[in-house]
Amino acid sequence: MANKITPQPGILDIAVYKGGQSHLDGVSDVLKLSSNENPAGPGEKARAAFVRVADQLHRYPSTDHGALRAAIAEMHDLDADRIICGVGSDEILAFLCQAYAGPGDEVLYTEHGFGMYRIYASSVGATPVEVGETDRRIDVDKLLAACTARTRLVFIANPANPTGTMIDRAAMARLADGLPEQAILVLDGAYAEFADGYDGGAALVEARENVVMTRTFSKLYGLGGLRVGWGYGPHEIIDVLNRIKGPFNLSSPALETALAAVKDVAHVEKCRSDNARMREWLRSALAKHGVASDPSYANFILAEFGSKSEAEACDDFLKTQGIIVRRVAGYKLPRFLRITVGDEAGCRRVAHAIGKFKEGAK
């Protein structure tokens, strides 16, 4: 008898998302540069907050996340009532698809964009539409040309992952202004804090009714293991998202630790400064070994090799040295390796190893 329990159409066509590799068999001194994690981790204030909440684990957490939303609003000069918190910024992206897209609708994203955009669109029965980039950069003209009467959401990461490139405020404004009237522009700002002077699109959100921005505590704040993110948008859209948000989607440890982290300005600024310094050092060091990269505005660089086979051979060699980076062929970048900006020792170690690889390949 055939099994009549089946998922919704399209679900089985979704390829499972795979995160960056985190260990190497038989290697103890592993340098993980595959997931764009903050090498410093959370600050002492965040760590202390995590410990303090241990004796309250029998209590349900806040449902409205009021204290965290207020702190985020104060830090970024935003309206707390227009902020929604989620399990990483990923959950906010999923909410947007659940609320605003479905069968017959289209969700746009760019060819090197975050793989979850396609997955979230497919999971609600919408049609994911991939739009080409130009030289690994978001192309506003191509996105606008791809819009139709069925377009409901347009996802862009700025700075982008895995390229590290970004577009400026004028380009974002032109994109928002050129969208069909039923479409929402979603600015995925997971790496926004690493771009000097960038507000993540907040001014764009304030000035328009069709823009939502998202941010995360997983990168700069070093809280990837707790999964905390947030979104900011027009009152009407945030109200809709709150209607489908689970009542206890964030745990007490996550809320309290994120609250301490967002207030720890000294730690945040040190991490930002260290990343900018070591990002430029790593890019320059690899260039001396003949490995180019686009200017990056994130906490990683996209290292370019002569061919797919050379990129894969370099990755294999790095693993023999106990170093894990990220292949990005799945993002249509087969000649590249994405390398997280680690601490100084980590950056020197990976640069030295790539230098050895290039010397051996001659």
C-alpha positions as CSV (number, residue, x, y, z in Angstrom):
1,M,0.0,0.0,0.0
2,A,1.4,3.4,-1.0
3,N,2.3,5.8,1.7
4,K,-0.2,8.7,1.4
5,I,1.7,10.9,3.9
6,T,3.5,13.4,1.6
7,P,5.0,16.9,2.0
8,Q,3.8,19.9,0.2
9,P,4.8,20.1,-3.5
10,G,8.4,21.3,-4.0
11,I,9.6,20.5,-0.5
12,L,11.5,17.4,-1.7
13,D,13.2,19.4,-4.4
14,I,15.0,21.5,-1.8
15,A,18.6,20.6,-1.3
16,V,19.5,20.6,2.4
17,Y,21.6,23.6,3.4
18,K,25.1,22.6,4.7
19,G,27.1,24.9,7.0
20,G,30.8,25.3,7.1
21,Q,32.9,22.2,8.0
22,S,34.0,22.4,11.7
23,H,36.4,19.5,12.3
24,L,39.1,17.4,10.6
25,D,39.5,13.7,11.5
26,G,42.7,13.1,13.4
27,V,43.6,16.8,13.7
28,S,43.5,18.4,17.1
29,D,44.9,21.9,16.3
30,V,42.2,22.9,13.8
31,L,41.9,26.5,12.6
32,K,38.3,27.0,11.5
33,L,37.9,29.8,9.0
34,S,34.8,28.4,7.3
35,S,31.8,30.0,9.0
36,N,32.6,33.7,9.4
37,E,32.7,33.5,13.2
38,N,34.2,36.2,15.4
39,P,37.5,34.8,16.6
40,A,37.3,36.8,19.8
41,G,33.9,35.3,20.7
42,P,31.4,37.2,22.9
43,G,32.7,39.9,25.3
44,E,33.0,39.3,29.1
45,K,29.7,41.1,29.8
46,A,27.8,38.8,27.5
47,R,29.5,35.7,29.0
48,A,28.6,36.9,32.5
49,A,25.0,37.5,31.5
50,F,24.8,33.9,30.1
51,V,26.0,32.5,33.4
52,R,23.7,34.6,35.5
53,V,20.6,33.4,33.8
54,A,21.3,29.7,34.6
55,D,19.2,29.8,37.8
56,Q,16.2,31.0,35.9
57,L,16.0,28.3,33.3
58,H,12.7,27.0,34.7
59,R,11.0,30.3,33.8
60,Y,9.5,31.1,30.4
61,P,11.3,33.9,28.5
62,S,9.7,37.2,27.5
63,T,7.3,37.0,24.7
64,D,7.7,40.5,23.4
65,H,11.5,40.8,23.8
66,G,10.9,44.3,25.1
67,A,14.2,44.9,26.9
68,L,16.3,43.7,23.9
69,R,14.3,45.7,21.4
70,A,14.7,48.8,23.5
71,A,18.4,48.3,23.7
72,I,18.7,47.7,20.0
73,A,16.6,50.8,19.3
74,E,18.8,52.9,21.6
75,M,22.0,51.7,20.1
76,H,20.9,52.3,16.5
77,D,18.5,55.2,17.0
78,L,15.5,53.3,15.8
79,D,11.8,52.9,16.9
80,A,11.6,49.9,19.2
81,D,8.0,49.2,18.1
82,R,9.2,48.5,14.6
83,I,11.8,45.9,15.7
84,I,11.1,42.2,15.7
85,C,13.5,39.6,17.1
86,G,14.0,36.1,15.8
87,V,16.1,32.9,16.0
88,G,18.9,34.5,14.0
89,S,18.1,36.9,11.2
90,D,17.3,33.7,9.3
91,E,13.9,33.4,11.1
92,I,13.0,36.9,10.1
93,L,13.7,36.0,6.4
94,A,11.5,32.9,6.8
95,F,8.7,35.0,8.4
96,L,8.7,37.3,5.4
97,C,8.3,34.4,3.0
98,Q,5.5,32.9,5.1
99,A,3.7,36.1,5.3
100,Y,4.1,37.6,1.9
101,A,4.8,34.8,-0.6
102,G,3.1,31.6,-1.8
103,P,2.1,29.6,-4.8
104,G,2.0,31.8,-7.9
105,D,4.4,34.4,-6.4
106,E,8.0,35.1,-7.2
107,V,10.9,35.7,-4.8
108,L,14.0,37.3,-6.3
109,Y,17.6,36.9,-5.2
110,T,21.0,37.2,-6.9
111,E,23.1,34.4,-8.3
112,H,25.7,34.4,-5.6
113,G,23.2,35.1,-2.8
114,F,22.7,33.3,0.5
115,G,21.3,29.8,-0.3
116,M,18.5,30.1,2.2
117,Y,16.7,32.6,0.1
118,R,15.8,29.9,-2.4
119,I,14.9,27.4,0.3
120,Y,12.6,29.8,2.2
121,A,10.8,30.7,-1.1
122,S,10.4,27.1,-2.1
123,S,9.2,26.1,1.3
124,V,6.1,28.3,1.0
125,G,5.4,27.2,-2.6
126,A,6.7,30.5,-4.2
127,T,8.9,30.5,-7.2
128,P,12.5,31.4,-6.5
129,V,14.0,33.6,-9.3
130,E,17.8,33.9,-9.5
131,V,19.1,37.1,-11.1
132,G,22.6,37.5,-12.5
133,E,25.2,39.7,-10.9
134,T,28.0,41.7,-12.6
135,D,31.6,41.0,-11.5
136,R,30.3,39.4,-8.2
137,R,28.3,42.5,-7.4
138,I,24.5,43.0,-7.1
139,D,23.3,44.6,-10.3
140,V,20.2,46.9,-9.7
141,D,19.3,47.1,-13.4
142,K,19.2,43.3,-13.7
143,L,17.1,43.0,-10.6
144,L,14.6,45.6,-11.8
145,A,14.4,44.0,-15.2
146,A,13.6,40.6,-13.6
147,C,10.6,42.0,-11.6
148,T,7.1,41.1,-12.7
149,A,3.6,41.5,-11.4
150,R,4.2,38.2,-9.5
151,T,7.3,39.6,-7.6
152,R,6.6,39.8,-3.9
153,L,10.0,39.8,-2.2
154,V,13.5,40.8,-3.4
155,F,16.3,39.6,-1.1
156,I,19.8,41.2,-1.2
157,A,22.6,40.8,1.2
158,N,24.6,44.0,1.7
159,P,27.5,43.4,2.2
160,A,27.0,40.2,0.3
161,N,27.9,36.6,1.3
162,P,30.0,34.9,0.0
163,T,31.5,37.8,-2.1
164,G,32.0,40.4,0.5
165,T,31.0,43.1,-2.0
166,M,28.3,45.7,-1.5
167,I,26.3,48.4,-3.3
168,D,26.0,52.0,-2.0
169,R,23.0,53.9,-0.6
170,A,22.0,55.4,-4.0
171,A,21.9,52.0,-5.6
172,M,19.7,50.6,-2.8
173,A,17.4,53.6,-3.0
174,R,17.1,53.2,-6.8
175,L,16.2,49.5,-6.3
176,A,13.6,50.2,-3.7
177,D,12.0,53.0,-5.7
178,G,11.9,50.9,-8.9
179,L,10.2,47.8,-7.5
180,P,6.6,46.9,-8.3
181,E,4.1,48.3,-5.8
182,Q,3.3,44.9,-4.3
183,A,7.0,44.0,-3.7
184,I,9.2,44.3,-0.5
185,L,12.9,44.9,-0.6
186,V,14.7,42.9,2.1
187,L,18.1,44.1,3.1
188,D,20.0,41.2,4.7
189,G,22.5,42.9,6.9
190,A,24.2,40.0,8.6
191,Y,27.6,41.7,7.9
192,A,26.4,45.3,8.0
193,E,28.5,46.1,11.1
194,F,31.7,45.4,9.3
195,A,31.2,48.0,6.7
196,D,32.4,51.4,8.0
197,G,29.7,54.0,8.3
198,Y,26.9,51.8,7.0
199,D,23.6,51.9,8.8
200,G,22.4,48.6,7.4
201,G,19.7,50.3,5.4
202,A,17.9,52.0,8.4
203,A,17.6,55.3,6.6
204,L,16.0,53.6,3.6
205,V,13.5,51.8,5.9
206,E,12.6,55.1,7.6
207,A,11.9,56.8,4.3
208,R,9.9,54.1,2.5
209,E,7.1,51.6,3.2
210,N,8.5,48.8,1.1
211,V,11.9,48.1,2.8
212,V,12.8,45.7,5.6
213,M,16.3,45.3,7.0
214,T,17.6,42.4,9.1
215,R,20.6,42.1,11.4
216,T,22.2,39.3,13.5
217,F,24.1,38.8,16.7
218,S,25.9,35.8,15.2
219,K,28.8,37.6,13.5
220,L,30.3,40.7,15.1
221,Y,28.8,40.0,18.5
222,G,30.1,36.4,18.5
223,L,26.8,34.8,19.5
224,G,26.3,32.4,16.6
225,G,25.7,29.5,19.1
226,L,22.7,31.3,20.6
227,R,20.9,32.3,17.4
228,V,19.6,35.8,17.9
229,G,18.7,38.2,15.1
230,W,16.3,41.1,14.5
231,G,14.5,42.9,11.8
232,Y,13.3,46.5,11.3
233,G,10.6,47.7,9.0
234,P,7.3,49.6,8.5
235,H,4.8,49.2,11.4
236,E,2.4,47.4,9.1
237,I,4.9,44.7,8.0
238,I,6.3,44.2,11.5
239,D,2.7,43.8,12.8
240,V,2.1,41.0,10.3
241,L,5.4,39.2,11.2
242,N,4.5,39.3,14.9
243,R,1.3,37.5,14.1
244,I,3.2,34.4,12.9
245,K,6.1,34.6,15.4
246,G,6.1,31.9,18.0
247,P,5.4,33.2,21.6
248,F,8.7,31.9,23.0
249,N,11.0,31.8,19.9
250,L,14.0,33.1,21.9
251,S,15.3,31.5,25.1
252,S,16.1,33.5,28.2
253,P,19.9,32.8,27.8
254,A,19.7,34.1,24.3
255,L,17.8,37.3,25.2
256,E,19.9,38.1,28.3
257,T,23.2,37.5,26.6
258,A,22.2,39.5,23.5
259,L,21.0,42.3,25.7
260,A,24.5,42.5,27.4
261,A,26.3,42.2,24.1
262,V,24.5,45.0,22.4
263,K,25.4,47.3,25.3
264,D,29.0,46.3,25.4
265,V,30.2,49.1,23.0
266,A,33.9,48.7,23.9
267,H,34.0,45.0,22.8
268,V,32.0,45.7,19.7
269,E,34.3,48.5,18.6
270,K,37.5,46.5,19.3
271,C,36.2,43.5,17.3
272,R,35.2,45.8,14.4
273,S,38.6,47.5,14.4
274,D,40.5,44.2,14.7
275,N,38.6,42.8,11.8
276,A,39.2,45.8,9.5
277,R,42.9,45.7,10.3
278,M,43.4,41.9,9.8
279,R,41.1,41.8,6.7
280,E,43.3,44.3,4.9
281,W,46.4,42.5,6.1
282,L,45.1,39.1,4.9
283,R,44.0,40.5,1.5
284,S,47.5,42.0,1.0
285,A,49.3,38.9,2.2
286,L,47.4,36.7,-0.2
287,A,47.9,39.1,-3.1
288,K,51.7,38.8,-2.6
289,H,51.3,35.1,-3.2
290,G,49.3,35.7,-6.4
291,V,45.9,35.2,-4.9
292,A,43.6,38.1,-5.6
293,S,40.3,39.1,-4.0
294,D,37.7,41.8,-4.3
295,P,37.7,44.5,-1.6
296,S,35.6,43.0,1.2
297,Y,33.2,44.9,3.5
298,A,32.6,41.8,5.7
299,N,34.6,39.6,8.0
300,F,35.9,37.3,5.3
301,I,37.6,37.5,1.9
302,L,36.8,35.7,-1.3
303,A,40.2,34.3,-2.5
304,E,40.4,33.8,-6.3
305,F,42.4,31.0,-7.9
306,G,43.2,30.3,-11.5
307,S,40.8,27.4,-11.9
308,K,38.3,25.2,-10.0
309,S,40.9,22.5,-9.7
310,E,43.5,24.9,-8.2
311,A,41.0,26.1,-5.6
312,E,40.1,22.6,-4.7
313,A,43.7,21.6,-4.5
314,C,44.5,24.5,-2.2
315,D,41.5,23.6,0.0
316,D,42.8,20.0,0.2
317,F,46.3,21.2,1.1
318,L,45.0,23.6,3.8
319,K,43.2,20.6,5.4
320,T,46.5,18.8,5.7
321,Q,47.7,21.9,7.6
322,G,44.7,21.7,10.0
323,I,43.0,24.7,8.3
324,I,39.3,24.7,7.2
325,V,38.0,27.3,4.8
326,R,34.9,27.2,2.6
327,R,34.5,26.1,-0.9
328,V,31.8,28.1,-2.7
329,A,31.2,26.2,-5.9
330,G,27.7,25.8,-4.8
331,Y,27.3,29.6,-5.0
332,K,28.6,29.4,-8.6
333,L,32.1,30.5,-7.6
334,P,34.1,27.4,-8.3
335,R,37.4,29.2,-8.6
336,F,37.2,30.8,-5.2
337,L,37.6,29.9,-1.5
338,R,35.9,32.0,1.2
339,I,38.2,32.6,4.1
340,T,37.1,34.0,7.4
341,V,39.2,36.8,8.9
342,G,40.5,35.3,12.1
343,D,42.8,36.7,14.8
344,E,46.3,37.7,13.8
345,A,47.8,34.3,14.5
346,G,45.1,32.7,12.4
347,C,45.5,35.1,9.5
348,R,49.2,34.6,9.5
349,R,48.8,30.8,9.6
350,V,46.4,30.6,6.7
351,A,48.5,33.1,4.6
352,H,51.6,31.1,5.2
353,A,49.9,27.9,4.3
354,I,48.6,29.3,1.0
355,G,52.0,30.7,0.2
356,K,53.4,27.1,0.7
357,F,50.7,25.7,-1.6
358,K,51.5,28.3,-4.3
359,E,55.2,27.6,-4.1
360,G,54.7,23.9,-4.3
361,A,52.4,24.3,-7.3
362,K,55.1,26.0,-9.4
